[in-house]
């Protein structure tokens, strides 16, 4: 699928320099950059969702028992 994006001249120059240095096409570099960005966003969201309890200083089972004891 093709997509049009607007970039300033400096971004285009840097992108072309990077593509030339890696002997790749501009499109290939952009695809990899987008893939990398999407993976980092997904990884960050997963860390936030599943790592919240890890920041606590209390044992999870002890906390659960304490909370249930208050019922």
URNOR-V625555 format. One line per field, one symbol per residue. ss: DSSP state (H for helix, E for strand, - for the rest). Layout:
ss->???
This chain:
ss->--------HHHHHHHHHHHHH----HHHHHHHHHHHHHHHHHHHHHHHHH--HHH----HHHHHHHHHH--
